[in-house]
Amino acid sequence: MDNVNHPKHYENGPFECIELTRLLSFDWGNVVKYCYRWQSKNGVEDLRKALWYAKDANVRWLPLYFDRARNSITARPLLEYLAEIDWAGLSGVWKALAFEECPKVLTVLVEKITELENEKEGK
């Protein structure tokens, strides 16, 4: 296993996570990274990190794409595919990102974190 160049928690999806994150701005790339790996690395803690980056991006009005003019390839097809297969149980996150509904990412993440915490507490 190569934890530096190809960590398993980024490779066990339908494509390697960096293929998607490199298309996005820093904060939104981190949202994707933490959502992509949450089930195979740090659990709810990773979803909380994703939520932190999503809040930061929304408060500062950061765009999803760093430089759309230079990067004609958008992440939309990859995000739509993740939504279609409900990757990591986060189809709502992927769909919101695909359609650039960035504030909705906050809502979906809060709902998922709450759901997981309630399951843990047996509610």
C-alpha positions in Angstrom: 0.0 0.0 0.0 1.3 3.5 -0.9 -0.1 5.9 1.7 1.7 8.9 0.1 0.9 8.6 -3.6 -2.2 6.5 -3.6 -3.9 6.2 -0.2 -6.5 3.5 -0.1 -9.2 5.9 1.4 -8.9 8.0 -1.8 -8.7 5.1 -4.3 -11.5 2.9 -3.2 -14.2 5.0 -5.0 -15.3 4.9 -8.6 -12.2 7.1 -9.5 -9.3 8.5 -7.5 -10.4 11.5 -5.4 -7.7 13.8 -6.7 -9.2 13.6 -10.2 -12.1 15.6 -8.9 -10.5 17.8 -6.2 -7.8 19.2 -8.6 -10.7 20.7 -10.6 -12.1 22.7 -7.7 -11.0 25.7 -5.6 -9.2 24.9 -2.3 -12.1 25.0 0.1 -14.5 23.1 -2.1 -11.8 20.6 -3.0 -11.4 20.0 0.7 -15.2 19.5 1.1 -15.0 16.9 -1.6 -11.9 15.2 -0.1 -13.4 14.8 3.4 -16.8 13.7 2.0 -15.2 11.2 -0.3 -13.2 9.5 2.4 -15.3 9.8 5.5 -16.5 6.2 5.6 -13.0 4.7 5.3 -10.9 7.1 7.4 -12.2 9.3 10.2 -16.0 8.9 10.1 -18.1 11.8 11.3 -15.0 13.8 12.1 -14.3 14.0 8.4 -17.9 15.2 7.7 -17.4 17.9 10.4 -14.2 19.0 8.6 -16.1 19.1 5.3 -18.8 21.2 6.9 -16.1 23.6 8.3 -14.7 24.1 4.8 -18.2 24.5 3.3 -19.1 27.1 5.8 -15.8 28.9 5.2 -16.4 28.9 1.5 -20.0 30.1 1.8 -19.2 32.9 4.3 -16.4 34.2 2.1 -18.4 33.7 -1.2 -15.7 31.5 -2.6 -16.4 30.1 -6.0 -16.6 26.3 -6.7 -14.0 26.6 -9.4 -10.6 28.4 -8.9 -10.3 29.6 -12.5 -13.0 28.4 -14.8 -11.6 30.4 -17.7 -8.3 28.4 -17.6 -10.0 25.1 -16.7 -12.5 24.3 -19.3 -13.1 20.9 -17.8 -15.6 21.1 -15.0 -16.2 18.7 -12.2 -19.9 18.4 -12.9 -19.9 15.0 -14.7 -17.8 13.5 -11.9 -20.1 15.0 -9.2 -23.2 13.9 -11.0 -21.8 10.3 -11.2 -21.1 10.3 -7.5 -24.7 11.5 -6.9 -26.1 8.9 -9.2 -24.3 6.0 -7.3 -24.9 7.7 -3.9 -21.1 7.5 -3.2 -20.5 7.5 0.6 -24.2 8.0 1.2 -23.9 11.7 0.2 -25.8 12.0 -3.0 -27.2 15.3 -1.8 -23.8 16.8 -1.4 -22.6 15.7 -4.8 -25.8 16.9 -6.4 -25.6 20.3 -4.8 -22.0 20.7 -5.9 -22.7 19.5 -9.4 -25.4 22.2 -9.8 -23.3 24.8 -7.9 -25.9 25.1 -5.1 -23.1 25.6 -2.6 -25.3 26.8 0.4 -27.3 23.6 0.1 -24.1 21.6 0.9 -24.3 23.0 4.4 -27.8 21.7 4.9 -27.1 18.3 3.6 -23.9 17.9 5.7 -25.7 19.0 8.9 -28.5 16.6 8.2 -26.1 13.7 7.6 -24.0 14.5 10.7 -27.2 14.7 12.8 -28.5 11.4 11.4 -25.2 9.6 12.2 -25.0 11.0 15.7 -28.6 10.0 16.4 -27.8 6.5 15.2 -24.8 6.3 17.5 -26.9 7.4 20.4 -29.6 4.9 19.5 -32.3 7.5 18.8 
